[in-house]
Amino acid sequence: MNNKIKLKKGDEVVVLTGKDKGKTGKIIRMIPKQMKAIVSEINKVKKNRKPDNNQPGGIVDKEMPLHISNLAFYDPEVKKGIKIGYKLNNDKKIRINKSTGKEIK
């Protein structure tokens, strides 16, 4: 199963479902094999950490991965999630907003 992931690290996304529905954040890390992404300040859970030589133990907040089907690219101009498409421009593949046709940077 080789699905194309149209989102990238650093993209601003909006959560479509779950406890954080409607919140926006930037993608910190992509996990392509699992089709998941870690988004800053979204899907936070409390984890117990054992003390280590470098860091103390205790309860820490940690961001957990979200499936990419629950995320949409956030367009600040229209203030909602949009679909992403591709277009060839001078032998260069660029991402575009499917509804307006504008280039995504």
N, CA, C and O atoms as a MOPAC input file, in Angstrom:
PM7 MOZYME 1SCF
protein

 N      0.84700 1    -1.17800 1     0.00000 1
 C      0.00000 1     0.00000 1     0.00000 1
 C      0.88800 1     1.23500 1     0.00000 1
 O      1.52000 1     1.55500 1     1.00700 1
 N      0.93200 1     1.91700 1    -1.11800 1
 C      1.79800 1     3.07000 1    -1.26300 1
 C      0.94400 1     4.31400 1    -1.48300 1
 O      0.74000 1     4.74800 1    -2.61600 1
 N      0.45400 1     4.87500 1    -0.39400 1
 C     -0.38000 1     6.07100 1    -0.48700 1
 C      0.47800 1     7.31600 1    -0.47500 1
 O      1.48800 1     7.37600 1     0.22600 1
 N      0.07800 1     8.31200 1    -1.25000 1
 C      0.80100 1     9.57600 1    -1.32200 1
 C      0.31500 1    10.49900 1    -0.21200 1
 O     -0.87600 1    10.79500 1    -0.11800 1
 N      1.23500 1    10.94900 1     0.61900 1
 C      0.90800 1    11.89000 1     1.68300 1
 C      1.16700 1    13.29300 1     1.14900 1
 O      2.28800 1    13.61700 1     0.75600 1
 N      0.12700 1    14.12300 1     1.13600 1
 C      0.25500 1    15.46400 1     0.56700 1
 C      0.67000 1    16.50100 1     1.60900 1
 O      1.05100 1    17.61600 1     1.25400 1
 N      0.59900 1    16.14500 1     2.88800 1
 C      1.02700 1    17.05500 1     3.94700 1
 C      2.51600 1    16.88500 1     4.19200 1
 O      3.07300 1    15.80900 1     3.97400 1
 N      3.15800 1    17.96100 1     4.64900 1
 C      4.60200 1    17.93600 1     4.91300 1
 C      4.89100 1    18.47100 1     6.30500 1
 O      4.04400 1    19.10700 1     6.93200 1
 N      6.08100 1    18.20500 1     6.76800 1
 C      6.53900 1    18.75600 1     8.04400 1
 C      6.55800 1    20.28000 1     7.94600 1
 O      7.06400 1    20.83900 1     6.97300 1
 N      6.00300 1    20.95100 1     8.96300 1
 C      5.95900 1    22.41200 1     8.97300 1
 C      4.65500 1    22.99100 1     8.45400 1
 O      4.43000 1    24.19500 1     8.57700 1
 N      3.78500 1    22.16200 1     7.87400 1
 C      2.48700 1    22.64800 1     7.37800 1
 C      1.56200 1    22.98300 1     8.54100 1
 O      1.58800 1    22.32300 1     9.58000 1
 N      0.75000 1    24.01200 1     8.35500 1
 C     -0.29500 1    24.36500 1     9.31800 1
 C     -1.51700 1    23.52300 1     8.96700 1
 O     -2.00300 1    23.56700 1     7.83700 1
 N     -2.02100 1    22.74500 1     9.94900 1
 C     -3.15000 1    21.85200 1     9.70800 1
 C     -4.26500 1    22.10600 1    10.71100 1
 O     -4.04200 1    22.66800 1    11.78300 1
 N     -5.47800 1    21.67800 1    10.34000 1
 C     -6.63200 1    21.74400 1    11.23200 1
 C     -7.08900 1    20.31200 1    11.47600 1
 O     -7.07500 1    19.49100 1    10.55800 1
 N     -7.50100 1    20.00000 1    12.72900 1
 C     -7.95900 1    18.66700 1    13.09200 1
 C     -9.43500 1    18.54800 1    12.72900 1
 O    -10.23900 1    19.41200 1    13.07900 1
 N     -9.78900 1    17.46100 1    12.02000 1
 C    -11.15300 1    17.26600 1    11.54100 1
 C    -12.02100 1    16.47500 1    12.51400 1
 O    -13.22700 1    16.71000 1    12.58500 1
 N    -11.43600 1    15.54200 1    13.26500 1
 C    -12.20800 1    14.70600 1    14.18300 1
 C    -11.45000 1    14.49300 1    15.48300 1
 O    -10.24700 1    14.74300 1    15.56200 1
 N    -12.16300 1    14.03000 1    16.49700 1
 C    -11.54500 1    13.68400 1    17.76600 1
 C    -11.72400 1    14.76100 1    18.81400 1
 O    -12.48000 1    15.71400 1    18.62900 1
 N    -11.00500 1    14.59100 1    19.93100 1
 C    -11.16800 1    15.50900 1    21.06300 1
 C    -10.64700 1    16.90900 1    20.76900 1
 O    -11.06500 1    17.86400 1    21.42300 1
 N     -9.75600 1    17.05300 1    19.81200 1
 C     -9.18900 1    18.35800 1    19.46300 1
 C     -9.76100 1    18.90600 1    18.15700 1
 O     -9.09800 1    19.69300 1    17.48200 1
 N    -10.97000 1    18.50600 1    17.79200 1
 C    -11.60000 1    18.92300 1    16.53900 1
 C    -11.66800 1    20.44900 1    16.44200 1
 O    -12.10600 1    21.12300 1    17.37500 1
 N    -11.22300 1    20.98500 1    15.29100 1
 C    -11.27700 1    22.42100 1    15.05100 1
 C    -10.01000 1    23.16400 1    15.43500 1
 O     -9.83700 1    24.31800 1    15.04300 1
 N     -9.11400 1    22.53000 1    16.19700 1
 C     -7.86700 1    23.19300 1    16.60400 1
 C     -6.85700 1    23.12900 1    15.46900 1
 O     -6.88500 1    22.21900 1    14.64100 1
 N     -5.95300 1    24.12500 1    15.44600 1
 C     -4.91500 1    24.15600 1    14.42000 1
 C     -3.54200 1    24.07200 1    15.06900 1
 O     -3.36500 1    24.43400 1    16.23200 1
 N     -2.57800 1    23.59100 1    14.29900 1
 C     -1.20200 1    23.49500 1    14.76500 1
 C     -0.28500 1    23.13500 1    13.61100 1
 O     -0.74500 1    22.81100 1    12.51500 1
 N      1.01900 1    23.19400 1    13.86600 1
 C      2.01500 1    22.86200 1    12.84700 1
 C      2.45400 1    21.41100 1    13.00700 1
 O      2.53200 1    20.89300 1    14.12100 1
 N      2.73700 1    20.76300 1    11.88300 1
 C      3.22200 1    19.38900 1    11.91200 1
 C      4.68000 1    19.41200 1    12.35100 1
 O      5.51900 1    20.06600 1    11.73200 1
 N      4.96800 1    18.67900 1    13.43900 1
 C      6.33200 1    18.58600 1    13.96200 1
 C      7.08500 1    17.45200 1    13.28400 1
 O      8.25500 1    17.58900 1    12.92500 1
 N      6.38300 1    16.31200 1    13.11400 1
 C      7.03600 1    15.12700 1    12.57300 1
 C      6.02900 1    14.28900 1    11.79800 1
 O      4.87500 1    14.15900 1    12.20400 1
 N      6.47000 1    13.72300 1    10.68400 1
 C      5.64800 1    12.81600 1     9.89500 1
 C      6.13700 1    11.38800 1    10.11200 1
 O      7.33600 1    11.14200 1    10.24000 1
 N      5.18000 1    10.44000 1    10.15200 1
 C      5.50400 1     9.01300 1    10.25400 1
 C      4.83900 1     8.33200 1     9.05400 1
 O      3.73300 1     7.80600 1     9.18100 1
 N      5.50800 1     8.33600 1     7.88000 1
 C      4.86400 1     7.89300 1     6.64800 1
 C      4.47000 1     6.41200 1     6.63100 1
 O      3.45000 1     6.06600 1     6.03400 1
 N      5.23900 1     5.53900 1     7.26000 1
 C      4.91100 1     4.11000 1     7.23900 1
 C      3.60200 1     3.82400 1     7.96500 1
 O      2.86900 1     2.91200 1     7.58200 1
 N      3.30100 1     4.58900 1     9.00300 1
 C      2.06100 1     4.40600 1     9.75300 1
 C      0.96600 1     5.36600 1     9.29300 1
 O     -0.15400 1     5.31700 1     9.80200 1
 N      1.28400 1     6.24100 1     8.33200 1
 C      0.34600 1     7.25300 1     7.83400 1
 C     -0.11500 1     8.16700 1     8.97000 1
 O     -1.30100 1     8.48300 1     9.06800 1
 N      0.81400 1     8.59100 1     9.82700 1
 C      0.48900 1     9.43900 1    10.96900 1
 C      1.38200 1    10.66700 1    11.00600 1
 O      2.42800 1    10.71800 1    10.35900 1
 N      0.94200 1    11.66000 1    11.78200 1
 C      1.70200 1    12.89500 1    11.95500 1
 C      1.57100 1    13.35400 1    13.39600 1
 O      0.54200 1    13.13000 1    14.03400 1
 N      2.62000 1    13.99900 1    13.91200 1
 C      2.58300 1    14.59400 1    15.24600 1
 C      2.44700 1    16.09600 1    15.05400 1
 O      3.26500 1    16.72800 1    14.38500 1
 N      1.38600 1    16.66600 1    15.66100 1
 C      1.06900 1    18.08500 1    15.51200 1
 C      1.31900 1    18.78700 1    16.84600 1
 O      0.95800 1    18.26300 1    17.90000 1
 N      1.93500 1    19.96800 1    16.80400 1
 C      2.26600 1    20.70200 1    18.02600 1
 C      1.01200 1    21.10200 1    18.79100 1
 O      0.05200 1    21.60800 1    18.20800 1
 N      1.02600 1    20.87400 1    20.09500 1
 C     -0.05100 1    21.24700 1    21.02300 1
 C     -1.39400 1    20.57000 1    20.73300 1
 O     -2.43100 1    21.04200 1    21.19900 1
 N     -1.38800 1    19.46700 1    19.96600 1
 C     -2.61200 1    18.72700 1    19.64500 1
 C     -2.44300 1    17.27500 1    20.11000 1
 O     -1.35100 1    16.71200 1    20.02800 1
 N     -3.54300 1    16.67400 1    20.60200 1
 C     -3.56900 1    15.27900 1    21.04700 1
 C     -2.54100 1    15.02600 1    22.14800 1
 O     -1.78500 1    14.05600 1    22.09600 1
 N     -2.52600 1    15.91900 1    23.15300 1
 C     -1.59200 1    15.78000 1    24.26600 1
 C     -2.12700 1    14.79500 1    25.29400 1
 O     -3.32000 1    14.77400 1    25.59700 1
 N     -1.21800 1    13.97400 1    25.82700 1
 C     -1.54600 1    13.03000 1    26.89200 1
 C     -0.50200 1    13.15300 1    27.99000 1
 O      0.59700 1    13.66200 1    27.76900 1
 N     -0.86000 1    12.68400 1    29.17000 1
 C      0.08100 1    12.67900 1    30.29100 1
 C      0.77500 1    11.32700 1    30.31300 1
 O      0.11500 1    10.29000 1    30.24100 1
 N      2.09900 1    11.32600 1    30.41400 1
 C      2.88400 1    10.09700 1    30.46400 1
 C      3.76900 1    10.12400 1    31.71000 1
 O      4.29400 1    11.17000 1    32.09100 1
 N      3.92200 1     8.96500 1    32.33100 1
 C      4.83800 1     8.84200 1    33.46400 1
 C      6.22000 1     8.52100 1    32.93100 1
 O      6.39100 1     7.57600 1    32.16100 1
 N      7.21400 1     9.31100 1    33.34000 1
 C      8.57900 1     9.11900 1    32.87700 1
 C      9.45000 1     8.68900 1    34.04600 1
 O      9.39900 1     9.27600 1    35.12600 1
 N     10.25400 1     7.64900 1    33.81200 1
 C     11.19400 1     7.20300 1    34.83100 1
 C     12.37900 1     8.14700 1    34.86900 1
 O     12.77200 1     8.69800 1    33.84000 1
 N     12.95500 1     8.33900 1    36.06000 1
 C     14.15700 1     9.17500 1    36.10600 1
 C     15.31500 1     8.51800 1    35.36000 1
 O     15.46800 1     7.29600 1    35.36000 1
 N     16.11300 1     9.35400 1    34.73500 1
 C     17.25300 1     8.89800 1    33.94800 1
 C     18.48100 1     9.67100 1    34.41600 1
 O     18.36500 1    10.56400 1    35.25700 1
 N     19.64000 1     9.34400 1    33.89100 1
 C     20.85200 1    10.08400 1    34.24700 1
 C     20.75100 1    11.54800 1    33.81800 1
 O     21.25600 1    12.43500 1    34.50600 1
 N     20.10000 1    11.80100 1    32.68500 1
 C     20.04000 1    13.14800 1    32.11300 1
 C     18.82300 1    13.94700 1    32.55000 1
 O     18.88300 1    15.17600 1    32.58100 1
 N     17.70700 1    13.28000 1    32.89200 1
 C     16.48200 1    14.00300 1    33.16600 1
 C     15.74800 1    13.41600 1    34.36700 1
 O     15.85300 1    12.22100 1    34.64400 1
 N     15.00600 1    14.25900 1    35.07700 1
 C     14.26400 1    13.76300 1    36.23200 1
 C     12.99000 1    13.03900 1    35.78700 1
 O     12.52400 1    13.21100 1    34.66100 1
 N     12.44400 1    12.23700 1    36.68300 1
 C     11.20400 1    11.52900 1    36.39900 1
 C     10.00400 1    12.41200 1    36.70600 1
 O     10.16300 1    13.55500 1    37.13400 1
 N      8.81900 1    11.89000 1    36.49100 1
 C      7.60000 1    12.61800 1    36.78800 1
 C      6.58400 1    12.47900 1    35.68000 1
 O      6.76100 1    11.69500 1    34.74700 1
 N      5.52400 1    13.24400 1    35.78900 1
 C      4.45800 1    13.22700 1    34.79500 1
 C      4.71500 1    14.34100 1    33.78100 1
 O      4.86100 1    15.50700 1    34.14600 1
 N      4.76800 1    13.96100 1    32.49900 1
 C      5.03700 1    14.94000 1    31.43300 1
 C      3.90100 1    14.90800 1    30.40700 1
 O      3.25600 1    13.87800 1    30.20800 1
 N      3.66600 1    16.06100 1    29.75600 1
 C      2.71400 1    16.12500 1    28.64800 1
 C      3.45100 1    15.77600 1    27.36300 1
 O      4.55200 1    16.26600 1    27.11100 1
 N      2.83200 1    14.92500 1    26.55500 1
 C      3.46800 1    14.46900 1    25.32800 1
 C      2.43700 1    14.48600 1    24.20200 1
 O      1.27800 1    14.13000 1    24.41400 1
 N      2.86200 1    14.90300 1    22.99400 1
 C      1.98500 1    14.88200 1    21.83300 1
 C      2.03200 1    13.49700 1    21.20700 1
 O      3.11000 1    12.95300 1    20.96800 1
 N      0.87400 1    12.93400 1    20.94400 1
 C      0.78100 1    11.61900 1    20.33300 1
 C      0.40700 1    11.76500 1    18.85900 1
 O     -0.18100 1    12.77300 1    18.46600 1
 N      0.74600 1    10.76000 1    18.03700 1
 C      0.45500 1    10.85100 1    16.59800 1
 C     -1.03200 1    10.80400 1    16.28300 1
 O     -1.81200 1    10.15700 1    16.98300 1
 N     -1.41200 1    11.50300 1    15.21300 1
 C     -2.76500 1    11.49000 1    14.66400 1
 C     -2.69400 1    10.91400 1    13.25500 1
 O     -1.71600 1    11.13600 1    12.54100 1
 N     -3.72300 1    10.17800 1    12.85300 1
 C     -3.77000 1     9.66700 1    11.48600 1
 C     -3.99200 1    10.84200 1    10.53700 1
 O     -4.73800 1    11.76900 1    10.85300 1
 N     -3.34300 1    10.80000 1     9.37100 1
 C     -3.40500 1    11.94500 1     8.45900 1
 C     -4.79400 1    12.14800 1     7.85600 1
 O     -5.08900 1    13.22300 1     7.33500 1
 N     -5.64900 1    11.12400 1     7.92300 1
 C     -7.01000 1    11.29200 1     7.42100 1
 C     -7.82100 1    12.21300 1     8.32600 1
 O     -8.86700 1    12.71800 1     7.91800 1
 N     -7.34900 1    12.43800 1     9.55400 1
 C     -8.03100 1    13.32100 1    10.49600 1
 C     -7.49100 1    14.74900 1    10.44300 1
 O     -7.87800 1    15.58400 1    11.26000 1
 N     -6.60100 1    15.03800 1     9.49100 1
 C     -5.99500 1    16.36100 1     9.35500 1
 C     -6.28900 1    16.93200 1     7.97100 1
 O     -6.42200 1    16.19200 1     6.99600 1
 N     -6.38800 1    18.24800 1     7.90300 1
 C     -6.53600 1    18.93700 1     6.61500 1
 C     -5.63000 1    20.16500 1     6.63400 1
 O     -5.44200 1    20.78800 1     7.67800 1
 N     -5.07000 1    20.50800 1     5.47700 1
 C     -4.22000 1    21.68800 1     5.35700 1
 C     -5.04900 1    22.92600 1     5.68400 1
 O     -6.15600 1    23.08300 1     5.17000 1
 N     -4.51900 1    23.80900 1     6.53800 1
 C     -5.24100 1    25.00800 1     6.96800 1
 C     -4.83300 1    26.19200 1     6.10900 1
 O     -3.65400 1    26.53700 1     6.02700 1
 N     -5.81800 1    26.81000 1     5.47100 1
 C     -5.58400 1    28.00500 1     4.65500 1
 C     -6.00500 1    29.22600 1     5.45900 1
 O     -7.19600 1    29.39000 1     5.72400 1
 N     -5.06100 1    30.10000 1     5.86300 1
 C     -5.42100 1    31.26100 1     6.67900 1
 C     -6.28100 1    32.28700 1     5.95100 1
 O     -6.96600 1    33.07400 1     6.60400 1
 N     -6.26900 1    32.30300 1     4.61600 1
 C     -7.08700 1    33.26000 1     3.86100 1
 C     -8.56900 1    32.94900 1     3.98400 1
 O     -9.38000 1    33.85100 1     4.19300 1
 N     -8.93300 1    31.66100 1     3.85500 1
 C    -10.34800 1    31.27800 1     3.96400 1
 C    -10.69000 1    30.77300 1     5.36200 1
 O    -11.85600 1    30.52500 1     5.66600 1
 N     -9.68200 1    30.62100 1     6.20600 1
 C     -9.82900 1    30.20500 1     7.60900 1
 C    -10.53800 1    28.86900 1     7.76200 1
 O    -11.41900 1    28.71500 1     8.60700 1
 N    -10.13900 1    27.89000 1     6.92300 1
 C    -10.66100 1    26.54100 1     7.06900 1
 C     -9.73400 1    25.54700 1     6.37400 1
 O     -8.79000 1    25.93500 1     5.68500 1
 N    -10.01500 1    24.27100 1     6.56600 1
 C     -9.21200 1    23.22400 1     5.95000 1
 C     -9.52600 1    23.10000 1     4.46600 1
 O    -10.67300 1    23.25400 1     4.04700 1
 N     -8.48800 1    22.81900 1     3.67500 1
 C     -8.65600 1    22.69800 1     2.22000 1
 C     -8.03000 1    21.40700 1     1.73300 1
 O     -7.26100 1    20.76200 1     2.44600 1
 N     -8.37500 1    21.03700 1     0.49500 1
 C     -7.75700 1    19.89300 1    -0.14900 1
 C     -6.56900 1    20.38100 1    -0.96800 1
 O     -6.56900 1    21.49000 1    -1.50100 1
 N     -5.55300 1    19.51900 1    -1.05400 1
 C     -4.32600 1    19.85900 1    -1.77800 1
 C     -4.25700 1    19.03800 1    -3.05300 1
 O     -4.55900 1    17.84500 1    -3.05600 1
 N     -3.85300 1    19.69700 1    -4.14600 1
 C     -3.63000 1    19.01400 1    -5.41000 1
 C     -2.23400 1    19.33700 1    -5.92200 1
 O     -1.50000 1    20.10900 1    -5.30600 1
 N     -1.87900 1    18.74600 1    -7.04200 1
 C     -0.56500 1    18.98400 1    -7.63700 1
 C     -0.73200 1    19.51100 1    -9.04800 1
 O     -1.72600 1    19.23100 1    -9.71800 1
 N      0.26600 1    20.28600 1    -9.49700 1
 C      0.26400 1    20.84400 1   -10.84600 1
 C      1.71200 1    20.93600 1   -11.29900 1
 O      2.59600 1    21.25300 1   -10.50200 1
 N      1.95900 1    20.65900 1   -12.57400 1
 C      3.30100 1    20.80200 1   -13.13300 1
 C      3.47200 1    22.21800 1   -13.64900 1
 O      2.64400 1    22.72400 1   -14.40600 1
 N      4.56400 1    22.85400 1   -13.22800 1
 C      4.85200 1    24.22000 1   -13.63400 1
 C      6.32400 1    24.27800 1   -14.02700 1
 O      7.20200 1    24.23100 1   -13.16500 1
 N      6.59600 1    24.38100 1   -15.33100 1
 C      7.96800 1    24.39700 1   -15.84900 1
 C      8.75300 1    23.17400 1   -15.37800 1
 O      9.85900 1    23.30100 1   -14.85200 1
 N      8.17800 1    22.00300 1   -15.56800 1
 C      8.78100 1    20.71600 1   -15.16100 1
 C      9.04800 1    20.64300 1   -13.67100 1
 O      9.92100 1    19.89400 1   -13.23400 1
 N      8.30500 1    21.41100 1   -12.88600 1
 C      8.43300 1    21.39300 1   -11.43500 1
 C      7.05900 1    21.11500 1   -10.84900 1
 O      6.08400 1    21.76800 1   -11.22100 1
 N      6.97100 1    20.15800 1    -9.94100 1
 C      5.69400 1    19.78300 1    -9.33000 1
 C      5.43100 1    20.69400 1    -8.14000 1
 O      6.24200 1    20.75700 1    -7.21600 1
 N      4.29800 1    21.40600 1    -8.15600 1
 C      3.96700 1    22.32000 1    -7.06500 1
 C      2.62700 1    21.91800 1    -6.44100 1
 O      1.77100 1    21.34000 1    -7.11100 1
 N      2.45600 1    22.22400 1    -5.17000 1
 C      1.18800 1    21.95900 1    -4.48100 1
 C      0.26300 1    23.16200 1    -4.67800 1
 O      0.68700 1    24.31600 1    -4.60500 1
 N     -1.01200 1    22.85800 1    -4.93000 1
 C     -1.99300 1    23.92400 1    -5.13200 1
 C     -3.22800 1    23.67400 1    -4.26600 1
 O     -3.51300 1    22.54800 1    -3.85900 1
 N     -3.95200 1    24.76900 1    -4.00100 1
 C     -5.25100 1    24.69400 1    -3.34000 1
 C     -6.25200 1    24.25600 1    -4.40800 1
 O     -6.39800 1    24.92100 1    -5.43400 1
 N     -6.94000 1    23.13700 1    -4.16900 1
 C     -7.84100 1    22.60300 1    -5.20400 1
 C     -9.03500 1    23.51400 1    -5.47700 1
 O     -9.51400 1    23.56600 1    -6.60900 1
 N     -9.52200 1    24.22700 1    -4.47700 1
 C    -10.71100 1    25.04500 1    -4.69900 1
 C    -10.39600 1    26.36100 1    -5.42000 1
 O    -11.18600 1    26.80900 1    -6.25000 1
 N     -9.25700 1    26.98300 1    -5.11500 1
 C     -8.92100 1    28.25600 1    -5.74700 1
 C     -7.86800 1    28.14200 1    -6.84200 1
 O     -7.79700 1    29.00400 1    -7.71800 1
 N     -7.05600 1    27.10200 1    -6.81000 1
 C     -5.99900 1    26.93300 1    -7.79400 1
 C     -4.73100 1    27.69800 1    -7.46100 1
 O     -3.79400 1    27.70900 1    -8.25900 1
 N     -4.68200 1    28.33600 1    -6.30000 1
 C     -3.48600 1    29.09600 1    -5.90600 1
 C     -2.39900 1    28.15500 1    -5.39900 1
 O     -2.68000 1    27.08200 1    -4.86700 1
 N     -1.14600 1    28.58600 1    -5.57700 1
 C      0.00400 1    27.80700 1    -5.14700 1
 C      0.14700 1    27.84800 1    -3.62500 1
 O     -0.07100 1    28.88300 1    -2.99600 1
 N      0.51400 1    26.70800 1    -3.04900 1
 C      0.78900 1    26.62100 1    -1.60400 1
 C      2.28800 1    26.67800 1    -1.42400 1
 O      3.04000 1    25.95000 1    -2.07300 1
 N      2.71300 1    27.56100 1    -0.52600 1
 C      4.14800 1    27.72200 1    -0.29000 1
 C      4.64400 1    26.81300 1     0.78700 1
 O      5.83200 1    26.82600 1     1.10700 1

